[in-house]
């Protein structure tokens, strides 16, 4: 279910989702720099046959993410160079219905255990993309029913959006 309009940042989020989905589930977080394809083609015209429309973003996966640190802890330390026009992150999480959250323990390790064992848990993949201009888009897909419509829109995971926008401050 789409909320909002189609945009270049939406298309970037969907393209990253397609790319990551090809590797299945149970993946670590993945991070992508987004560069306007027009700028990339200007700098490297020989890539024209490999890249699509100049009006979209090209996603460039970032290797070497710290594995001993949660992505939510790593992102506030990240700063992109001026040549990067946006970024996208892919994470897998367990979501619980709002009524279940009130019963979660305060201890983070215990919370993870309880959430993982909860009967109403839902495993999801979240792809959030943001641009320097402030445009955002998030795509959420469930693991259980890959044929279900995607949930998507600019306001789905506001905390993650703010963390990514902060990498351009």
C-alpha positions in Angstrom: 0.0 0.0 0.0 1.6 3.3 -1.2 1.1 6.5 0.8 2.4 9.5 -1.1 3.5 10.1 -4.6 6.0 8.3 -6.8 9.4 10.0 -6.8 13.1 9.4 -7.6 13.7 8.5 -3.9 10.8 6.0 -4.0 12.2 4.4 -7.0 15.7 4.2 -5.3 14.1 2.5 -2.3 12.3 0.0 -4.5 15.4 -0.7 -6.5 17.5 -1.3 -3.4 14.7 -3.6 -2.1 14.7 -5.7 -5.4 18.5 -5.9 -5.2 18.6 -7.1 -1.6 15.7 -9.4 -1.9 17.6 -11.5 -4.4 19.9 -12.6 -1.5 17.0 -13.9 0.6 16.4 -13.3 4.3 18.6 -13.3 7.5 21.0 -10.7 6.1 23.0 -8.1 8.2 22.1 -4.5 7.7 23.2 -3.1 4.3 24.0 0.5 3.5 23.9 2.3 0.1 25.1 5.7 -1.1 22.7 7.2 -3.6 24.2 9.3 -6.4 22.2 11.1 -9.0 22.7 9.1 -12.2 23.1 12.3 -14.2 26.1 13.3 -12.0 27.6 9.8 -12.3 27.2 9.8 -16.1 28.8 13.3 -16.3 31.8 12.0 -14.4 31.9 8.6 -16.1 30.2 8.7 -19.5 31.4 5.1 -20.3 28.8 3.8 -17.8 25.9 5.0 -20.0 25.1 1.6 -21.3 24.9 0.1 -17.7 22.8 2.8 -16.1 19.2 3.7 -16.5 17.6 7.1 -16.7 19.6 10.2 -15.8 16.7 11.4 -13.6 17.1 8.7 -11.0 19.5 7.7 -8.3 22.2 5.0 -8.7 22.7 2.9 -5.5 26.2 2.1 -4.5 26.6 -0.5 -1.7 28.9 0.4 1.1 31.2 -2.5 2.2 32.8 -3.0 5.6 30.0 -1.9 7.9 30.9 -2.6 11.6 29.4 -5.9 12.6 30.0 -5.3 16.3 27.7 -2.2 16.4 24.0 -1.9 15.7 23.2 0.2 12.6 21.3 2.6 14.8 24.5 3.2 16.8 26.6 3.5 13.7 24.5 5.9 11.6 25.0 8.9 13.9 28.7 8.6 13.4 28.4 8.6 9.6 28.9 11.7 7.3 28.6 11.5 3.6 30.8 13.5 1.2 29.2 16.2 -1.0 29.3 13.8 -4.0 26.6 11.6 -2.3 23.1 12.8 -2.9 21.2 10.4 -0.6 21.5 7.1 1.1 19.5 4.0 1.9 19.7 1.4 4.6 18.2 -2.1 4.7 17.5 -3.8 8.0 15.5 -6.8 9.1 13.5 -6.5 12.3 10.8 -8.3 14.4 7.7 -6.1 14.8 5.0 -6.7 17.4 1.5 -5.3 17.5 1.2 -2.1 19.5 -0.7 -3.9 22.3 2.2 -6.3 22.8 4.8 -3.5 23.3 3.4 -2.5 26.7 4.3 -6.0 28.1 7.9 -5.9 26.9 10.7 -6.0 29.6 13.1 -3.1 29.9 16.2 -5.2 29.6 17.2 -5.0 25.9 18.5 -8.6 25.8 15.3 -9.9 27.4 13.2 -7.7 25.1 14.8 -9.3 22.0 14.1 -12.8 23.4 10.5 -12.1 24.3 9.9 -10.4 20.9 11.4 -13.3 19.0 9.2 -15.8 20.8 6.0 -13.8 20.7 3.1 -15.5 18.9 2.1 -12.3 17.1 5.6 -11.3 15.9 6.0 -10.3 12.3 9.4 -10.5 10.6 10.0 -7.6 8.2 12.6 -6.1 6.0 12.7 -2.3 6.1 14.3 -0.3 3.3 14.5 3.4 4.0 16.0 5.9 1.5 16.6 9.6 2.0 18.0 12.4 -0.1 19.9 15.6 0.8 16.9 17.6 -0.2 14.9 16.0 2.6 12.8 13.6 0.5 12.3 10.2 2.0 10.7 6.9 1.3 10.4 3.6 3.2 9.3 0.2 2.0 8.4 -2.5 4.5 7.8 -6.1 3.4 6.9 -9.1 5.5 8.7 -12.3 5.5 5.7 -14.6 6.0 3.8 -13.6 2.9 6.1 -12.4 0.1 3.0 -12.0 -2.1 1.4 -9.4 0.2 1.4 -5.8 -0.9 4.3 -3.7 0.3 3.7 -1.1 2.9 5.4 2.1 1.7 5.5 5.8 2.2 7.6 8.7 3.5 6.5 8.5 7.2 6.6 4.8 8.0 9.7 4.6 10.2 10.4 8.1 11.3 13.2 7.3 13.7 15.2 5.6 11.0 14.5 8.4 8.5 15.8 10.9 11.1 19.0 8.9 11.6 19.6 8.8 7.9 18.9 12.5 7.4 21.3 13.2 10.2 24.2 11.7 8.1 23.9 14.8 5.8 23.9 17.4 8.6 
